[in-house]
């Protein structure tokens, strides 16, 4: 996947990634951004797919490495 495609994250997805980078759980993130835990999980699934990551930790690593967060 090309770098440009990886940077096609929404503002909300980038926000979720920032919180995940700081070690917050989906439930904690949901409480902070005023959405359901299910919505946060959906954001994280979308992030993982867009970054072609294996899991949320890998997604944070990729996003940090390419300068998204």
C-alpha positions in Angstrom: 0.0 0.0 0.0 1.3 3.4 -0.9 2.1 6.1 1.7 -0.6 8.4 0.2 -3.3 5.8 0.8 -2.1 5.2 4.3 -2.5 8.9 5.1 -6.1 8.9 4.0 -7.3 8.6 7.6 -10.2 10.8 8.8 -9.6 13.4 11.5 -11.5 11.1 14.0 -9.4 8.1 13.1 -6.2 10.1 13.7 -7.7 11.2 17.0 -8.4 7.6 18.0 -4.9 6.7 17.0 -3.4 9.4 19.2 -5.3 8.1 22.2 -4.3 4.5 21.3 -0.7 5.6 21.1 -1.0 6.8 24.7 -2.2 3.4 25.8 -5.9 4.0 26.2 -8.4 1.2 25.7 -11.3 1.4 23.2 -13.6 2.0 26.1 -11.5 4.8 27.5 -11.3 6.4 24.1 -15.0 6.1 23.6 -15.7 7.9 26.9 -13.3 10.7 26.0 -14.7 11.3 22.5 -18.3 10.7 23.5 -19.1 7.7 21.3 -19.9 4.1 22.0 -17.2 1.5 22.5 -18.6 -0.2 19.3 -18.0 3.0 17.3 -14.4 3.2 18.7 -13.9 -0.4 17.7 -15.2 0.4 14.2 -12.8 3.3 13.9 -9.9 1.1 15.0 -10.9 -1.6 12.5 -10.9 1.0 9.7 -7.5 2.3 10.8 -6.0 -1.2 10.8 -7.4 -1.9 7.4 -6.2 1.4 5.9 -2.7 1.0 7.3 -2.6 -2.6 6.4 -1.7 -3.3 10.0 -1.9 -6.6 12.0 -3.4 -5.1 15.1 -3.8 -1.7 16.9 -0.2 -1.7 18.2 1.1 -2.3 14.7 -1.2 0.5 13.4 0.2 2.9 16.0 3.7 1.9 15.0 3.0 2.4 11.3 1.3 5.8 11.8 4.1 7.0 14.0 6.7 5.8 11.5 5.2 7.6 8.5 4.3 10.7 10.4 0.5 10.5 10.6 0.6 10.9 14.4 
